[in-house]
Amino acid sequence: MGIIIFIGIAIVSFLVQSRFKSKFRGYSETPLSSGMSGRDIAEKMLHDHGIHDVKILSSEGSLTDHYNPADRTVNLSPEVYSGRSIAAAAVAAHECGHAVQHAKAYSWLQLRSAMVPVVNIASNLLQYVFMFLVFMSFSAMGEPMLWIALCAMMVVTVFSVITLPVEFDASNRALAWLQNNKSIMHTSIELTQSKAALWWAAMTYVVAALGSVIQLIYLALTVFGIGRSDD
């Protein structure tokens, strides 16, 4: 039963990721009327918010865009950094939205950043547990190992859920700023397309959080089911 749940989650995640990548490719081929690059937009958004201590870097890979609060850098993939498309504008503004959160001490971002070291440990533990699960059943794992898995899954799930308001808020900040800057997006269609691109990106986080919640519930039922059978 557990394997079926994990496979189901993986399929849904794959479908959403595929849809997001498809949308992103489409909007990456839609030129921005202002002709500004992702880097140009990132620089302007940071400047407009009075942020002058954040560097904008180009990071290797596709869809590797992220904001690093540890070294205060906005890292943009090559297609976003140099791109002059709807997708590049939306993603660049979104990542700068995280920089704005950091500058304004947004509580959810602070909490997520504080959890990163613990989440890394919990994620590593879960990898070993799920690798074991491929060859063995839950019943063969032993109650202590299940409790370890449950605690680790709780940490990962909380982190996934906390990520949602952080990502949605960054997108809202980005869209609000783009809407107020007609020099960047000259038409309402461009703004609508940017909103769609960010919505599909957000859905990948929603699916990840939902998957974590489902796995947590299943682990909890398994752990407490073992506890009842021993009474």
N, C-alpha and C positions, 0 to 999 in steps of 0.2 A: 504493500500500500504506500509506504514511504517513497519508494522509487517512482511510483506512478505520479505522486504529488510533485516530486522534484522535476520529473520529465515535463509535466504539465506547465509548471512555472517557467521552465527553460524555453518551451515552445512559445508561450505568450511573450516572454521577454524578447525572443528572436523576432517575432512578428512586429512588435513595436519598434525594435531597433532597426529592422529592415525598412519600415515605413518612414521612420525619422531620417535614415540615410537617403532614402529616395527623395523625400521632400527637400533635404539639404542640398542634394545634387541639383534638383530643379531650381531652387532659389540661388544656388551658386552660379548658375548660368543666366540669371536675370540681372542685367547690369543696373547699378544704382545711378539714378539720373544726375546726381551731383558729381559722380566720378571719384568720390573720395575712397581711399583704401581703408581697410580695417584699422591699420595703425593710425591713420589720420583721425578717424572717428574716436579711437581710444584716447588719443592725445587731447582732442577737443573736449571730450566728456570729463576727463580728469581735470583739465584746466577749468572748465565751467564750474566744477564742484570745489575748486580751490585746493586740489590735491596735486602736490608738486614733488612728492618724495616716493612716487611709485614708478618703476621702470616698466617699459613695454618691450617684451622680448619675443623673438620668433622661436617656437619650439618645434622640433622635428615630429613628423607623423601626421596622421589625419584625425581630425576631431580630438586633438589633444589639448584643446583650449582650457585654461583654468587660471584662477587667481591664487597666488601663494601668499597667505598672510604672514608667513614666517620671514620671508625676505622682501615682502612688499613688491611683488612683480606680477604683471599681467602677461601671461604666456599665451601667445596666439599661434595656431598652426599656420604653416606657410600659405594655405589657401585663404585664410582669414586675414593674416598679417598683410599680405600684398593684394588680396582680392578686392575688387571694386563692385561687389554684388550685394543683393539684398541679404543673403545669408551672412556674408562677411560683416556687414554693418550690424546686423542683429546680434551675432555672437560676440563681436568686439564690445558692443554696448553692454551686453549681459555680463561679461567678465568684469568690465569696469563698474558694473552695479555692485559686484562683490567688494571692490576697492572702496566704493562709497560706503557700503555697510561697515567695513573695517574702520574707516575714518570717523564714522558716526557711532562707533561702538555698539553696533547692532547686536542685541543680546543673543539671538539664535546663532549668529555666526561665531560669537565668542564661545558659546557652549560647544558647538560642533568642533571648533579648533582645539578646545581643551580635551575633547574626547579622542582625538586622532591617535595618540600613543596607545591608549587602552584598546581601541578598535583594531589597531594593527595586530596586537597580541591575540585578541579574540578571533580575528579572521584566520590567523595562522593555525590556531587550535581547531577551528571548524574544518579547515582543509584536511587535517589529519583524520578527524572523525568521519567526514564524508568519504574520504578515500577508503577507510576501513569498512564503511557501510557498503561500498561496492562489492566487497567480497564476503561480508558477514551480515547477519540480520541484526536488528536492534536488540532482540532478546539475547544475542550472544555478546553484546557489548559490555554488559554489566552495569549495574545501577550507578556506581561512582563515575564512570565515564559518561553516562547519560546526563548526570548532574553537571559535569564540566561542560558538556555540549550545550545544555540548556542555559547555563549562565553566560557562556560565550555568545549564544544566539540572542540572548536578551540585550547584550551590549550592542551587537550589530544591528538589531532591530530598532533600538532607541536611536542609534546614529542615523539609520535610514529615514526614520520618521522626522527627526530634527532637520535633516537635509531638505525636506520638502518646503517648509516656510522660507528657508534660506534661498533656495533656487527660485521659487515663485516671486519672492520679494525683489531679488536681483533683476528678474525679467520685468517686473512692474516698474522698477526704477529706470531700466533701460528704455522701455516703451514710452514712459512719461517724458523722458529727456528727448527722445527722438521726435515725439509729437510736438514738442516746443521748439524744435530746431528745423524749421522749414527749409533752411539752406542745405540740409543733408538729405531729407526725403521730401521731394517736391509734391508728391501726390498721396492721397489717402490710400490708394492701392498698395503703394510701397509699404506703408505702415501696417496695413492688413496682412500683407505677406510676411513681414517681419514678425508680427504677432503669431502667425501660424507656425513659422519656423521655431520660435521659442516654445510654443505650446507643445509641439511634438518632442522637443528636447526635454521638456518637463515631464512628459509622459513616461520617459525612460526611468526617471527617478521614482515616479509613482508606482510603476510596475515592480521596481526593485524593492521598494518599501512594502508593497503588498506581498511580494514573495517572501520577504523576511518575516512578516507577521504570520503568514500561513505556516511557514516552517517552525516558527516559535510555538504556535498553538499545537502543532503535531508533536513536537518534542515534549511539550508540557504534558499532553495527554498520555504520551508513552511513559514518561517518568512517573507520573502519579498513578498510572495504571499498574506499573510494577510495584509501587508502594502499597497499593490496595491488595495485590495478589499475595503479598507477604504477610498480611494481617491474619 
